[in-house]
Structure formats: C-alpha cells, structure tokens
Amino acid sequence: MAASFDFIIVGGGTAGCVLASRLSEYLPESSILLIEAGVKDDPRIRPALGLTGQAANEIKWNIQSVPQRAVGNKTIDLVQGKVLGGTSAINHQLWSRGSAGDFDQWAAEVGDERWSWDGQLPFFKNAETFYPGTALQGKDLSAVHGFNGPIKVSQTSSSGRPRNFPLKEPIASMYKAAGISQTADLNSGDILGFTEVTSNNYDGIRQWAGGNYSFGSNVTLWTETHVSKIVMKGSRARGVEYLRPSGGTSGIVSAKREVIVSSGAQGSPKLLLLRLVPISSVISDKHDIEQVTQLPVGENYSDHPMLATYWHLEKRGLALGDVAVRTAECDWTSGLPVDWVAFHRHDNDRVIKSLAESQLDSKELDRFQIKNRAHTESVVLYGHIDFSGKAGPPPPGSNMCVMNILVTPSSRGTVSLKSTDPLDPPVCDPNMLSNELDQQLLWSAARLTSRGLERTIAPEYGVSEYAVDDDLRNDYGDEAMMRRALRIVRTVNHGSGTCAMGSVVDTECRVNGIDGLRVIDSSVIPFPICAHYQAAVYALAEQVCSSFLHFILLVDHIIVR
C-alpha cells in the first residue's frame, strides 16, 4: 500500500468531522485521514437562510427512492450533504435531541446503559454552546445544557439578532387551543408539548460540523475522493481503495489501527455491501461480491415522513416574501422564520383502531408505548418553502407552510446495491407509510394543525389552504389526506437503522465479526427517535470517540509498560 495512517475515516459528514477533531485532539501522535466525496466548502453554507429552498445539487447526494407503493408509486428525493460537514451543512438547522424514553429504550435493547438518556447527556452537552431563550434565561441549566461546545445552539428569542415574528402569539394560541401545553425546553428529555424552536445557528450564521469542529495538524483531509472498497485481510479491515473521478486517479491507503465508516444511512450500508457483508446470497451471487461475513446490513431502514400543508393569509406583512427582510424588529434572514415546534402523542379512535390491527411485533409495540414519547412533530414556517417541488407557486402576499412529521414510524425498508460500481447510487426503499398506523398518525398531525389554523388564525387573519385540489379544502378525512400525500409527501431526510446497533454493530459501533472496522453515523440508530437527528449524531460520535479513545490509551499504556 502506497500510504498509511493510524485511522481512516470514510465520510467527512457530521459524525466524520467530530471523529477527526476528537481523535486529533486526544491522540496528537496519531495520523488521521478523513476522506470526503464532496468539496471542502461552499459560500452558501454560512448564511443561516442561505440554502433554505435552494437546490444546491452539487453539494448534495440526491438519491431517488424506488417507487413507494403506499403513496401511488411516487419516488422520493433522499438528500444527504456532499460537502465537508455533510448534512449539517445543508439542513434546516432544527436542533432537537429526542425523548429520554427513546434513549432509555435504546439502552435496554442493546444492553448498555451508556446509550440511555443519562449516558448520552454528557455528550449532547459536549457538542453545544447553548443560548437560552427568554423563558429559560436566569435559570441554572448546567445539568442539561453545554456552554463550551463547538456548535452554537440558540432558541429563537436569543439567536443574536432580533426575530420578533408577528405571528408568534397567534400560533402559540393555536397550539394551546388544540390542547398542547407549552414547555420551556424541548431538549430536557421531556419532549411533549410546544416550545420555542432551538436551532444550530447564531447571529445569522449556520453552525455545522465542517466549520465548527477544528482539525489538528495530524489530520489529512482528502476531498472530492470516493472510497470504492474496504480492503480486508482475513476478517480484519486493513484499509480502503479510493478513486478521484475528476482526475481519474485511484489507489489504496492502509489503516494501521481502524477504518471508520461515517457515510450516512444510505452510504455506509452501500460501502459495506460492496465488499464486506452481503445482505443475502441473492445479492452476493447477482453482483459477484466476495463475502466476508453475513450481517443484516441495509435492513431496518427508516425515515421520518412529512406531509406539508400550505396556507395563504389575507392580512399582509406577516411572512417571508411579504415583508422587509431586515428591520429593527425582525431580521428575517437570520434563520428559519419560525417560533415554535410541537411534539404530540395521538390517542384518537382512528389511531387506537389502527394500532389494534397493526400486527406490530412485541419490540415495536414496546417502542410505541414508551412513556412521554411523541408520535408527530409540527412546525409552522412563516413563508413558502416547497419541500416536495410539487406545491407550485404561492399566491401573492403572506403565506405559511406547516411541516407535519411522523417521528415514530413503524414502517421499515431497505438499502441495497444497484451494481458493483462504487459511483452508482444505492437502491433505497424507505417503504414509507406502508402500514395503516403510520398513515393514521401522520393524518392526525395534519388534521390537528389544519383545524387549529382554521379555528384560531382564520377569524382574524383570513387563512385558506393552497397547493391542494379545490375539492379537498376543509376536508381532512383519510381519503383527502392520502390525496394530499400522493402529491406532496416526502421525508425529512432522517435516514437511520441500516447498520443498526445490536445487529450489525456492537455498542462500541464495531462491525460484528470484523476487526478494525466501525460504523459511526445515523445508520447505527436502532429505531426511529422523535428528533431531528443531527444532535443525536453529534452525541453519538462524541460518545463512541470518547469510549474507544479510553481503550486505545489504556492499550498503549500497557504496551509501553
């Protein structure tokens, strides 16, 4: 092999940047190679509103799902960041950790308390510098939040610029009228209720892994470089094959200690499947792949489905696109135009009936019944953002978009190979909304916000739904909801589970049966958690890095002695 490093990290995304930074900090004598398929930087990343609604296809992996049977065989755009920092560089910057119950269930399932809420909390804190909103200011938050981490995390009312949106109190009234209570901090472990949005931006600047986690001089960064294969010697990972499509160069680089795969919920299983662990003999035979071990790589794939609804307000000057973007009262460019996020459980008759008929296995039933676990999330955005590309142009004036998101889906899909060409995208099937329970939960979320807007906002502001067939307005029955979904449903790109902890990797994120190989990214999350995954991925990378660094330092100490 022409070159060698102690550690090779495949994927310079959210987790990969954390790992490179922490390894270089705690093991300054070690050599680290970080390989990223995308570019190092892009000027559109920094402005907090810079990439909202923009295609920016050159810094994204734009993978089309297979046709989704439950929603009329439509294909879904599955997006990951293709730039240093990964999806943290292009996402909508919503920062939520999830429910304490999610993590306690995770720990119980894998048999390791480090993955419980209490076990993960120090690593959530490690990642952030928290700027509390007005409801939290003056309180001692040190038990829950970090104040010295690389990522500045702010609530809307404390984000460094004035963001006094005119619909703040009306939307709060809408949630209260729907029976959703107000809480001060969604990141305290108790996620139910509505609270001020927390975002990874401050003073109008995005906070992302590629820009905020620093690398020491012992880190070598290769960008615009693809990894085509994990090089094995027996049952040990010894390095990787790489290629640079733009220059036509390729080669092999060796890892003296470990190869760490951090390529995301679609990319990580693809890389393992290319050489290492065929999902079945059918794949192995079809693509003539040398088999090293059998693991359920690519199974258990999940994502959070979203059904957006779009609303026009007769009153003017209330939303982005109908206001001066910077005034003394409000800087509309300093982040998503949003005040609140709500997480909710649904126990209505439709949901209870669907649950009884769902035939979920016992493990999935246990997850569904986690105490204080949310089923859905809603966010009201003051402006038109066409998430699906099918909403069409907005009417003139002030408009809103409501993100209704299913955060606890029980549907599962797969990630598999299209071919042995490493530049081909994987075949991704999230199997979205494939059971009745998932559909009823998402429809319930959309009903709640739609009826709430009509009852509490419409009398004063004149609200009407658009981007919907005329005969569906004011109709929120199951058939009407499905027809909306056939047009504009998508995911929010929270892929997970394809290299799940407990089946593909152990609790140290080591690939079972393989030495010197780990997977550290959202693909190891064993089941969907009710959160936007970036916070969980930061904590995941911080946790695993801390754990195996302690082990390495101990081994080195023993060898030296």
C-alpha positions as CSV (number, residue, x, y, z in Angstrom):
1,M,0.0,0.0,0.0
2,A,1.3,3.4,-1.0
3,A,0.3,5.3,2.1
4,S,-0.8,4.5,5.6
5,F,-2.5,6.3,8.5
6,D,-3.5,5.1,12.0
7,F,-7.1,5.9,11.4
8,I,-9.1,6.3,8.1
9,I,-12.5,8.0,8.4
10,V,-14.7,7.4,5.3
11,G,-17.1,10.3,5.1
12,G,-16.5,13.9,6.2
13,G,-20.1,14.5,7.3
14,T,-21.4,15.3,10.8
15,A,-20.0,12.3,12.6
16,G,-16.8,12.1,10.5
17,C,-15.8,15.7,11.4
18,V,-16.5,15.1,15.1
19,L,-14.3,12.0,15.0
20,A,-11.5,13.6,13.1
21,S,-11.5,16.5,15.5
22,R,-11.6,14.5,18.7
23,L,-9.1,11.9,17.6
24,S,-6.6,14.6,16.6
25,E,-7.2,16.3,19.9
26,Y,-6.8,13.3,22.2
27,L,-4.3,11.3,20.2
28,P,-1.9,14.0,18.8
29,E,0.7,11.5,17.9
30,S,-1.7,9.5,15.7
31,S,-2.2,10.1,12.0
32,I,-5.8,10.5,10.7
33,L,-7.1,10.5,7.2
34,L,-10.5,12.0,6.6
35,I,-11.9,11.2,3.1
36,E,-14.9,13.3,1.8
37,A,-16.5,12.8,-1.6
38,G,-17.7,16.4,-1.8
39,V,-15.9,19.7,-1.8
40,K,-14.3,21.3,1.3
41,D,-16.6,24.4,1.5
42,D,-19.3,26.4,-0.2
43,P,-20.1,30.1,0.5
44,R,-23.9,29.3,0.7
45,I,-23.4,27.2,3.8
46,R,-22.7,30.0,6.3
47,P,-25.8,32.3,6.0
48,A,-28.5,30.8,8.2
49,L,-31.1,31.1,5.5
50,G,-28.6,30.6,2.6
51,L,-29.6,27.1,1.5
52,T,-33.3,27.1,2.5
53,G,-35.3,26.3,-0.5
54,Q,-32.3,26.1,-2.8
55,A,-31.3,23.1,-4.9
56,A,-27.5,23.3,-4.4
57,N,-27.4,19.9,-6.1
58,E,-23.6,20.0,-6.4
59,I,-23.2,19.7,-2.6
60,K,-25.9,17.1,-2.1
61,W,-26.3,13.4,-2.7
62,N,-29.6,13.4,-4.5
63,I,-30.8,9.8,-4.4
64,Q,-34.2,8.9,-5.8
65,S,-36.1,6.2,-3.8
66,V,-37.7,3.3,-5.5
67,P,-41.4,3.9,-6.2
68,Q,-43.3,3.9,-2.9
69,R,-46.2,1.7,-3.1
70,A,-48.2,3.3,-0.3
71,V,-48.3,6.7,-2.0
72,G,-49.1,5.9,-5.6
73,N,-45.7,4.6,-6.6
74,K,-44.2,8.1,-6.4
75,T,-40.4,8.4,-5.9
76,I,-39.0,10.4,-3.1
77,D,-35.9,12.6,-3.1
78,L,-33.5,11.4,-0.4
79,V,-30.9,14.1,0.4
80,Q,-27.6,14.0,2.2
81,G,-24.9,16.6,2.3
82,K,-22.0,16.0,-0.1
83,V,-19.6,18.6,1.4
84,L,-17.3,18.7,4.4
85,G,-19.8,18.7,7.3
86,G,-22.3,16.6,5.5
87,T,-26.0,17.2,6.1
88,S,-25.2,19.6,9.0
89,A,-24.1,22.0,6.2
90,I,-27.3,21.9,4.3
91,N,-30.1,21.1,6.7
92,H,-32.8,23.4,8.1
93,Q,-31.0,23.7,11.4
94,L,-33.7,22.4,13.7
95,W,-32.0,21.1,16.8
96,S,-33.8,18.5,18.9
97,R,-32.3,15.7,21.0
98,G,-35.4,13.5,21.3
99,S,-37.2,11.9,24.3
100,A,-35.4,10.5,27.3
101,G,-37.6,7.4,26.8
102,D,-36.2,6.8,23.3
103,F,-32.7,6.6,24.6
104,D,-33.6,4.5,27.7
105,Q,-35.3,2.1,25.3
106,W,-32.2,2.1,23.1
107,A,-30.1,1.2,26.1
108,A,-32.4,-1.6,27.1
109,E,-32.5,-3.1,23.7
110,V,-28.7,-3.2,23.2
111,G,-27.9,-4.0,26.9
112,D,-25.7,-1.0,27.5
113,E,-26.7,1.9,29.8
114,R,-24.2,4.2,28.0
115,W,-26.9,4.7,25.4
116,S,-29.6,5.7,27.9
117,W,-30.6,9.4,28.3
118,D,-28.3,9.8,31.3
119,G,-25.5,8.1,29.4
120,Q,-25.8,10.3,26.3
121,L,-26.5,13.6,28.1
122,P,-22.8,14.5,28.7
123,F,-22.1,14.1,25.0
124,F,-25.1,16.2,24.0
125,K,-23.6,18.8,26.3
126,N,-20.1,18.4,24.8
127,A,-21.2,19.4,21.4
128,E,-23.1,22.6,22.2
129,T,-22.8,26.1,23.4
130,F,-26.4,26.9,24.3
131,Y,-28.1,30.3,24.1
132,P,-31.3,30.0,26.1
133,G,-34.4,31.9,25.1
134,T,-36.3,34.3,27.3
135,A,-38.3,31.6,29.1
136,L,-35.0,30.0,30.3
137,Q,-32.8,32.9,31.0
138,G,-31.7,33.3,34.6
139,K,-32.1,29.6,35.3
140,D,-29.3,27.2,36.1
141,L,-29.2,24.9,33.0
142,S,-25.8,23.3,33.6
143,A,-27.3,19.9,34.3
144,V,-28.9,19.8,30.9
145,H,-27.0,22.0,28.5
146,G,-23.5,22.6,27.5
147,F,-21.9,26.1,27.2
148,N,-18.4,25.4,25.8
149,G,-19.0,23.1,22.8
150,P,-18.2,23.8,19.1
151,I,-21.8,24.2,17.9
152,K,-23.6,27.4,18.9
153,V,-27.3,26.4,19.6
154,S,-29.8,29.1,20.1
155,Q,-33.5,29.5,20.8
156,T,-35.3,32.0,18.5
157,S,-35.5,34.8,21.1
158,S,-31.8,34.6,21.8
159,S,-30.2,33.9,18.4
160,G,-28.1,37.1,18.3
161,R,-30.4,39.1,16.0
162,P,-34.0,40.4,16.6
163,R,-36.6,37.8,15.4
164,N,-39.9,39.2,16.6
165,F,-42.1,37.4,14.2
166,P,-45.7,38.9,14.1
167,L,-47.4,35.5,14.3
168,K,-45.7,34.2,17.4
169,E,-48.6,34.6,19.8
170,P,-51.3,33.6,17.4
171,I,-49.5,30.3,16.6
172,A,-49.0,29.7,20.4
173,S,-52.7,30.3,20.8
174,M,-53.4,27.7,18.1
175,Y,-51.4,25.0,19.9
176,K,-53.0,25.8,23.3
177,A,-56.5,25.6,21.7
178,A,-55.6,22.2,20.4
179,G,-54.7,21.0,23.9
180,I,-50.9,21.1,23.5
181,S,-49.2,22.5,26.6
182,Q,-46.3,25.0,26.4
183,T,-42.9,23.9,27.7
184,A,-39.7,25.8,28.1
185,D,-37.1,23.4,26.7
186,L,-37.7,20.5,24.3
187,N,-34.1,19.3,24.8
188,S,-34.6,18.5,28.5
189,G,-35.6,14.9,27.8
190,D,-39.4,15.6,28.1
191,I,-40.3,16.4,24.5
192,L,-44.1,16.6,24.6
193,G,-45.7,20.0,24.2
194,F,-44.8,23.1,22.2
195,T,-41.8,25.2,22.8
196,E,-39.5,27.8,21.3
197,V,-37.5,26.4,18.4
198,T,-33.9,25.6,19.0
199,S,-31.5,25.9,16.0
200,N,-27.9,25.4,15.2
201,N,-27.3,29.0,14.2
202,Y,-26.3,32.2,15.9
203,D,-26.1,35.8,14.7
204,G,-27.4,34.7,11.3
205,I,-24.6,32.1,10.8
206,R,-25.1,28.4,10.4
207,Q,-23.2,26.2,12.9
208,W,-22.1,23.0,11.3
209,A,-19.6,20.2,11.8
210,G,-17.3,21.2,8.9
211,G,-17.0,24.7,10.0
212,N,-17.1,24.4,13.8
213,Y,-15.1,21.3,14.7
214,S,-11.4,22.1,14.2
215,F,-8.7,19.6,13.0
216,G,-5.2,19.3,14.3
217,S,-2.1,19.1,12.1
218,N,-2.2,15.3,12.4
219,V,-5.4,15.2,10.2
220,T,-5.0,14.8,6.5
221,L,-8.2,15.8,4.5
222,W,-8.9,14.4,1.1
223,T,-11.9,16.0,-0.6
224,E,-13.6,15.0,-3.9
225,T,-12.4,11.5,-3.2
226,H,-14.6,8.4,-3.3
227,V,-14.0,5.2,-1.4
228,S,-14.7,2.2,-3.6
229,K,-14.0,-0.7,-1.3
230,I,-12.9,-1.7,2.2
231,V,-9.6,-3.6,1.9
232,M,-9.7,-6.8,4.0
233,K,-7.1,-9.3,5.2
234,G,-8.9,-12.2,6.6
235,S,-11.5,-10.8,9.0
236,R,-9.7,-7.5,9.6
237,A,-10.1,-4.2,7.8
238,R,-6.7,-3.1,6.6
239,G,-7.5,0.0,4.5
240,V,-9.6,1.3,1.7
241,E,-9.5,1.6,-2.1
242,Y,-10.2,5.2,-3.3
243,L,-10.7,7.0,-6.6
244,R,-10.9,10.6,-7.7
245,P,-13.4,10.7,-10.6
246,S,-12.3,14.3,-11.7
247,G,-8.7,13.3,-12.1
248,G,-9.1,9.7,-12.9
249,T,-6.7,8.6,-10.1
250,S,-7.1,5.7,-7.8
251,G,-5.2,3.8,-5.2
252,I,-5.1,2.0,-1.8
253,V,-4.4,3.5,1.6
254,S,-3.9,1.4,4.7
255,A,-5.1,1.8,8.2
256,K,-2.7,0.7,11.0
257,R,-5.5,0.8,13.6
258,E,-9.0,1.3,12.3
259,V,-11.2,2.1,9.4
260,I,-14.3,4.1,10.5
261,V,-17.2,4.3,8.1
262,S,-19.3,7.5,8.5
263,S,-21.1,7.8,5.2
264,G,-24.7,8.1,6.4
265,A,-27.8,5.8,6.4
266,Q,-27.5,5.3,2.6
267,G,-23.8,5.5,2.1
268,S,-22.5,3.3,4.9
269,P,-24.5,0.2,4.1
270,K,-23.6,0.7,0.4
271,L,-19.9,0.6,1.2
272,L,-20.2,-2.5,3.5
273,L,-22.3,-4.3,0.9
274,L,-19.9,-3.5,-1.9
275,R,-17.3,-5.9,-0.5
276,L,-18.0,-6.8,3.1
277,V,-21.3,-8.1,4.1
278,P,-23.9,-9.1,1.5
279,I,-27.5,-8.8,2.8
280,S,-28.3,-12.1,1.2
281,S,-26.8,-14.8,-1.1
282,V,-29.0,-13.3,-3.8
283,I,-27.1,-10.0,-3.7
284,S,-23.8,-11.9,-3.4
285,D,-24.5,-14.0,-6.5
286,K,-26.0,-11.3,-8.5
287,H,-23.1,-8.9,-8.1
288,D,-20.2,-11.3,-7.7
289,I,-19.1,-9.9,-4.4
290,E,-16.6,-11.6,-2.2
291,Q,-18.4,-12.4,1.0
292,V,-16.6,-11.9,4.4
293,T,-19.5,-12.3,6.8
294,Q,-23.3,-12.3,7.0
295,L,-25.0,-9.4,8.7
296,P,-28.3,-7.6,8.1
297,V,-26.7,-4.6,6.5
298,G,-29.2,-2.4,4.7
299,E,-32.2,-3.8,6.5
300,N,-34.3,-1.9,9.1
301,Y,-34.1,1.3,7.0
302,S,-36.4,4.1,8.3
303,D,-37.0,7.8,7.7
304,H,-39.4,10.4,9.0
305,P,-42.3,11.1,6.5
306,M,-43.6,14.6,6.2
307,L,-46.9,15.9,4.9
308,A,-46.6,19.7,4.4
309,T,-49.7,21.9,4.1
310,Y,-49.7,25.4,2.7
311,W,-51.7,28.4,3.8
312,H,-52.4,31.9,2.5
313,L,-53.2,34.8,4.8
314,E,-55.4,37.6,3.6
315,K,-53.7,40.0,6.0
316,R,-50.4,41.3,4.6
317,G,-46.9,41.7,6.1
318,L,-46.9,38.5,8.1
319,A,-44.4,36.2,6.4
320,L,-41.2,36.0,4.5
321,G,-41.7,37.2,0.9
322,D,-44.2,39.8,2.0
323,V,-42.0,41.8,4.4
324,A,-38.9,43.9,4.5
325,V,-36.2,41.3,5.3
326,R,-34.4,43.4,7.9
327,T,-36.0,45.8,10.3
328,A,-35.3,46.9,13.9
329,E,-37.9,44.4,15.0
330,C,-37.1,41.4,12.9
331,D,-34.2,40.1,10.8
332,W,-35.9,37.5,8.6
333,T,-32.6,36.3,7.2
334,S,-31.2,35.1,10.5
335,G,-32.6,31.6,10.4
336,L,-35.8,29.7,9.6
337,P,-38.8,32.0,10.0
338,V,-40.3,30.0,12.8
339,D,-41.1,30.5,16.5
340,W,-42.4,27.2,17.8
341,V,-42.1,23.4,17.4
342,A,-44.6,21.0,18.8
343,F,-44.3,17.3,19.6
344,H,-47.5,15.4,20.2
345,R,-49.0,12.0,21.1
346,H,-52.1,10.8,19.3
347,D,-54.6,8.6,21.1
348,N,-57.7,9.2,19.0
349,D,-60.1,6.4,17.9
350,R,-58.5,6.1,14.4
351,V,-55.0,5.6,15.9
352,I,-56.2,3.2,18.6
353,K,-58.1,1.1,16.0
354,S,-55.1,1.1,13.6
355,L,-52.8,0.1,16.5
356,A,-55.0,-2.9,17.4
357,E,-55.0,-4.0,13.7
358,S,-51.3,-3.3,13.0
359,Q,-49.8,-6.7,14.0
360,L,-46.7,-4.9,15.2
361,D,-44.2,-7.3,16.9
362,S,-43.6,-7.0,20.6
363,K,-40.5,-4.9,20.3
364,E,-42.2,-2.4,18.1
365,L,-45.2,-2.3,20.5
366,D,-42.8,-1.6,23.4
367,R,-41.3,1.3,21.4
368,F,-44.8,2.7,20.6
369,Q,-45.7,2.7,24.2
370,I,-42.6,4.5,25.6
371,K,-43.6,7.0,28.2
372,N,-43.7,10.6,27.0
373,R,-42.7,9.5,23.5
374,A,-44.0,11.8,20.8
375,H,-45.6,10.4,17.7
376,T,-45.6,13.5,15.5
377,E,-44.0,16.9,15.2
378,S,-45.3,20.1,13.7
379,V,-43.5,23.3,12.7
380,V,-45.2,26.4,11.3
381,L,-42.9,28.3,8.9
382,Y,-43.7,31.9,8.1
383,G,-43.2,31.7,4.3
384,H,-43.5,29.4,1.3
385,I,-40.9,26.6,1.2
386,D,-41.8,24.0,-1.4
387,F,-40.3,20.9,0.2
388,S,-41.6,18.4,-2.4
389,G,-41.2,20.5,-5.6
390,K,-44.9,19.9,-6.2
391,A,-46.6,22.7,-4.2
392,G,-46.4,25.1,-7.1
393,P,-46.0,28.9,-7.0
394,P,-47.6,30.6,-3.9
395,P,-50.3,33.2,-4.2
396,P,-49.2,36.9,-3.8
397,G,-48.9,38.1,-0.2
398,S,-48.3,36.3,3.1
399,N,-48.1,32.5,3.1
400,M,-47.2,29.8,5.6
401,C,-46.1,26.2,5.4
402,V,-46.8,23.7,8.1
403,M,-44.4,20.7,8.4
404,N,-46.3,17.7,9.8
405,I,-43.8,15.0,10.5
406,L,-44.2,11.4,11.7
407,V,-41.3,10.9,14.1
408,T,-42.0,7.3,15.2
409,P,-42.8,5.3,12.0
410,S,-43.1,1.6,12.3
411,S,-42.6,1.0,8.6
412,R,-39.2,-0.3,7.6
413,G,-37.4,-0.6,4.3
414,T,-34.0,-1.5,2.8
415,V,-30.9,-0.1,1.3
416,S,-29.3,-2.4,-1.3
417,L,-26.9,-2.3,-4.3
418,K,-27.7,-1.2,-7.8
419,S,-24.4,-2.7,-9.1
420,T,-20.7,-3.1,-8.0
421,D,-19.8,0.3,-9.5
422,P,-18.9,2.4,-6.4
423,L,-20.2,5.5,-8.2
424,D,-23.7,4.1,-8.7
425,P,-26.2,5.3,-6.0
426,P,-27.6,2.6,-3.7
427,V,-31.1,1.3,-4.1
428,C,-33.1,3.0,-1.3
429,D,-36.6,1.9,-0.3
430,P,-37.8,3.5,2.9
431,N,-41.1,1.7,2.4
432,M,-42.8,4.9,3.6
433,L,-46.3,4.8,5.2
434,S,-46.6,1.1,4.3
435,N,-48.8,0.4,7.3
436,E,-52.1,1.9,8.4
437,L,-50.8,3.0,11.8
438,D,-48.2,5.3,10.2
439,Q,-50.8,6.8,7.9
440,Q,-53.2,7.5,10.7
441,L,-50.6,9.1,12.9
442,L,-49.4,11.4,10.1
443,W,-53.0,12.3,9.1
444,S,-53.8,13.0,12.8
445,A,-50.9,15.5,12.9
446,A,-52.1,17.3,9.7
447,R,-55.7,17.4,11.0
448,L,-54.6,18.9,14.3
449,T,-52.7,21.8,12.7
450,S,-55.1,22.4,9.8
451,R,-58.2,22.6,12.0
452,G,-56.2,24.7,14.5
453,L,-55.3,27.2,11.9
454,E,-58.9,27.4,10.6
455,R,-60.4,27.8,14.1
456,T,-57.9,30.2,15.8
457,I,-56.0,32.0,13.0
458,A,-58.6,32.4,10.2
459,P,-61.1,34.6,12.0
460,E,-58.5,37.4,12.4
461,Y,-56.1,36.8,9.5
462,G,-58.2,35.1,6.9
463,V,-56.5,31.7,6.3
464,S,-57.1,29.4,3.3
465,E,-55.2,26.3,2.1
466,Y,-53.5,26.3,-1.2
467,A,-51.3,23.7,-3.1
468,V,-54.3,21.4,-2.8
469,D,-57.1,20.3,-5.1
470,D,-60.1,22.6,-4.7
471,D,-62.4,19.8,-3.5
472,L,-60.1,18.9,-0.7
473,R,-60.2,22.2,1.1
474,N,-61.8,21.8,4.6
475,D,-61.8,18.0,4.1
476,Y,-59.4,16.2,6.4
477,G,-60.8,12.7,6.1
478,D,-58.5,9.7,5.4
479,E,-59.1,9.8,1.6
480,A,-58.4,13.5,1.5
481,M,-55.2,13.2,3.4
482,M,-54.0,10.4,1.2
483,R,-54.7,12.5,-1.9
484,R,-52.6,15.3,-0.4
485,A,-49.9,12.8,0.3
486,L,-49.9,11.5,-3.3
487,R,-49.0,15.0,-4.3
488,I,-46.6,16.4,-1.7
489,V,-45.5,13.8,0.8
490,R,-41.7,13.3,1.3
491,T,-39.3,12.5,4.0
492,V,-37.3,15.0,6.1
493,N,-34.1,13.1,5.4
494,H,-33.6,11.5,8.8
495,G,-32.5,8.1,7.5
496,S,-31.4,5.6,10.1
497,G,-31.1,1.9,11.1
498,T,-29.3,0.4,8.2
499,C,-26.2,-0.7,10.2
500,A,-28.2,-1.0,13.4
501,M,-26.6,-1.3,16.9
502,G,-27.4,-4.7,18.3
503,S,-27.4,-6.5,15.0
504,V,-24.8,-5.0,12.6
505,V,-22.6,-3.2,15.1
506,D,-22.0,-3.7,18.8
507,T,-22.3,-1.0,21.5
508,E,-18.9,0.4,20.6
509,C,-20.0,0.7,16.9
510,R,-17.6,-2.1,15.9
511,V,-18.9,-4.2,13.0
512,N,-19.7,-7.6,14.4
513,G,-17.3,-10.3,13.2
514,I,-14.8,-7.8,11.7
515,D,-11.7,-6.4,13.4
516,G,-10.6,-2.9,12.9
517,L,-13.9,-1.6,11.4
518,R,-16.6,0.7,12.9
519,V,-19.6,2.4,11.6
520,I,-20.4,5.7,13.3
521,D,-23.3,7.7,12.0
522,S,-27.2,7.7,11.9
523,S,-27.2,4.2,10.3
524,V,-26.4,2.7,13.7
525,I,-29.5,4.2,15.5
526,P,-31.6,1.0,16.0
527,F,-35.1,2.5,15.7
528,P,-36.6,5.9,14.8
529,I,-36.2,8.5,17.6
530,C,-38.5,11.6,17.9
531,A,-35.9,14.2,16.9
532,H,-34.0,15.8,14.1
533,Y,-31.1,13.5,14.0
534,Q,-28.1,15.9,13.9
535,A,-28.0,16.4,17.7
536,A,-28.1,12.7,18.2
537,V,-25.4,12.1,15.6
538,Y,-23.1,14.7,17.3
539,A,-23.6,13.0,20.7
540,L,-23.2,9.5,19.1
541,A,-19.8,10.4,17.6
542,E,-18.7,12.2,20.8
543,Q,-19.7,9.1,22.9
544,V,-18.1,6.5,20.8
545,C,-14.9,8.5,20.2
546,S,-14.5,9.1,24.0
547,S,-15.1,5.4,24.7
548,F,-12.7,3.9,22.2
549,L,-10.1,6.6,22.9
550,H,-10.0,5.5,26.5
551,F,-9.5,1.9,25.4
552,I,-6.7,2.9,23.0
553,L,-4.9,4.9,25.6
554,L,-5.2,2.0,28.0
555,V,-3.8,-0.5,25.5
556,D,-0.9,1.9,24.6
557,H,-0.1,2.3,28.3
558,I,0.1,-1.4,28.8
559,I,2.3,-1.9,25.7
560,V,4.6,0.9,26.8
561,R,4.9,-0.7,30.3
